[in-house]
Every structure is written in structure tokens, then in C-alpha cells.
Amino acid sequence: QVQLVESGGGLVRAGGSLRLSCSASIDVGRMSNMAWYRQTPGNQREFVARFSDFGNTVYADPVKGRFTIFRDNAANTFDLQMNSLKPEDTGVYYCTVVFMGTSHWGQGTRVTVSS
């Protein structure tokens, strides 16, 4: 069974940065559909960023140019660098992967951006 643990959330002022990390219990090289989602207050969980099948990166429009998803193979994580944070980025951020045809999700890490 794959276990995912997010870390790096916290409180930051608008304009600041945070780096979220998703640590996996197995080699990230064996996974597919690695992605980050978030659930902002009063809204459903929404897509934030992911790796495409060809290794490219795909971003939701609200975060384009501000967020970057990348893999750290040495640490066996995939991370989300978030810059120029806005209050509307506040929410719980989740990482997810597909392994052996099954989706796995972490428990989430909370990000709060103050104005």
C-alpha cells in the first residue's frame, strides 16, 4: 500500500512563498499521475498541478506562473513550490498518485495566506 505524507504547510503573508513536499512510501519513479490538489474554504477539492504522461507539467490557471511542481528523486518526494501567494490560495493541499491502477491520497497540509 502506498502512503503519502504532505508537509510544508503553514501561515504566510500575501506575497510570500511556501514549499510543500509529498513524501511517498515507495519509489516515486514507479508512480504515475503525480499531482497536487487543494480544497479552499467553501469549495470542492480542485486540481492545482501535475506531471503529464510525457513528464511535462500542467497547472491550473489560477496558479500558473506562481507555482512549480517538481520531483526530488533523491528524497523520494514530489514538491510544490508556491510563490507570490495570495489569500485565495488558503486551503488544504493534498498530493495524489496512481500506483497499480489505484489512486492514493495524502492527509493534506494546511496553507493559510494572510492579507
C-alpha atoms as one frame of an Amber mdcrd trajectory, in Angstrom:
protein
   0.000   0.000   0.000   1.247   3.452  -0.866   1.423   6.032   1.880   1.760
   9.704   1.120   2.606  12.358   3.661   2.429  16.066   2.901   4.484  18.629
   4.771   5.478  22.247   4.500   2.182  23.984   5.072   1.802  26.909   7.411
   0.934  30.554   7.767   2.464  33.073   5.394   1.760  36.655   4.403   0.461
  37.519   0.961   3.345  37.678  -1.482   5.315  35.104   0.433   6.387  31.593
  -0.509   5.994  28.059   0.768   7.303  24.734  -0.439   5.108  21.726   0.058
   6.554  18.261  -0.059   4.875  14.922  -0.670   6.816  12.010   0.722   5.986
   8.577  -0.632   6.464   5.162   0.930   7.655   3.693  -2.362   9.835   4.883
  -5.213   8.194   7.847  -6.938   9.646   6.531 -10.172   7.118   3.697 -10.016
   4.153   6.039  -9.756   2.120   7.932 -12.285  -0.314  10.822 -12.263   1.556
  12.602  -9.501  -0.399  15.727  -8.725  -1.368  18.326  -6.174  -4.917  19.337
  -5.377  -6.354  21.767  -2.868  -9.577  22.437  -1.086 -10.198  26.083  -0.374
 -12.803  27.202   2.173 -16.346  26.594   0.960 -15.224  24.868  -2.234 -14.701
  21.379  -3.521 -11.270  19.898  -3.971  -9.676  21.276  -7.122  -6.708  20.493
  -9.305  -3.552  22.552  -8.810  -0.656  20.955 -10.690   0.520  17.652 -12.078
   3.045  15.880 -14.253   1.738  14.858 -17.650   2.264  11.413 -19.136   5.225
  12.801 -21.038   6.856  14.331 -17.992   5.703  17.850 -18.702   3.932  19.904
 -16.097   0.365  21.119 -16.136  -1.066  23.876 -13.955  -4.461  25.237 -13.097
  -4.962  28.743 -14.437  -5.088  30.447 -11.010  -1.581  29.245 -10.138   0.217
  29.460 -13.473   3.436  31.392 -13.221   3.417  31.229  -9.425   3.534  27.518
  -8.553   6.010  24.897  -9.719   5.711  21.152  -9.328   8.915  19.145  -9.367
  10.359  15.828  -8.310  13.172  15.244  -5.892  14.252  11.708  -6.705  16.982
  11.688  -4.100  14.467  12.476  -1.369  11.738  10.366  -2.977   9.318  13.253
  -2.912   7.494  15.477  -5.297   7.106  19.043  -4.237   5.086  22.140  -4.924
   6.923  25.434  -4.785   4.415  28.214  -4.234   5.467  31.809  -4.788   3.594
  35.104  -4.744   0.952  33.568  -2.549  -2.456  35.183  -2.346  -5.152  34.942
   0.337  -7.266  32.930  -2.104  -4.580  30.234  -2.070  -5.589  29.453   1.502
  -6.728  25.879   1.905  -5.702  22.303   2.492  -3.305  20.918  -0.073  -3.241
  17.245  -0.988  -0.856  15.186  -3.031  -2.033  12.203  -5.017  -0.534   9.455
  -7.146  -1.683   6.445  -9.094   0.043   3.153  -8.409  -1.007  -0.183  -9.863
  -4.187   1.443 -11.164  -5.281   2.797  -7.798  -5.329   6.418  -6.667  -3.734
   7.261  -3.359  -4.066  10.486  -1.397  -2.259  12.049   1.484  -3.972  13.535
   4.512  -3.319  17.099   3.445  -1.347  20.042   4.730  -2.935  23.373   5.568
  -1.811  26.596   3.959  -3.021  29.926   5.273  -2.169  33.144   3.462  -2.897
  36.340   5.376  -3.583  39.628   3.648
